[in-house]
């Protein structure tokens, strides 16, 4: 499942469902899809997400892990969160709601 985040102030951001739900929960939401954050609550969600990413101590993938996964590099949650963080920043700047829905 893919989940797309949208707001009028930024381009849509689409990510895998498991990653999106994890980020939603970090932001203090239930992870329910579809959903929305009101403009007045976007700043708090952004602060939670940035704080969690900053405190993240995700281990880097070992060489063995990379070889076992067809040489695909591991992508950390903090890297996956960057487009969503930019969307949230734009929503705060323009005081708009953020919505998300699945692309089934």
C-alpha positions, 0 to 999 in steps of 0.5 A: 500500500502507498500513502500520499500526503498532501497540502496546498503549500507543497507537492504531494509526498507518496511513501510506502504504507508501513513507513508512513504509518510509523511516521504518523505515529511518531507525529502523535497520530493513530496511523489511521488512513485516510486522515488529516492534521488541522493547520493549528496542529501541524507545528506540534506534529512537525516538532515531534517528528523532527525531535524523534528523527534527531534522537534516532540512533538507527544502526547503519546497515552492515556489509553482510546485511547489504549483501544479503539484500541483493546489494540494496542500500538500507535507507534510514527512517530519517532519510525517508522522513525528509520529504514529509518534514519539508511538506509539514514545514510548508504547511506551517508556513502557509497555515494549511491542513495536511491530509493523507490517503492510500493509493490502493 
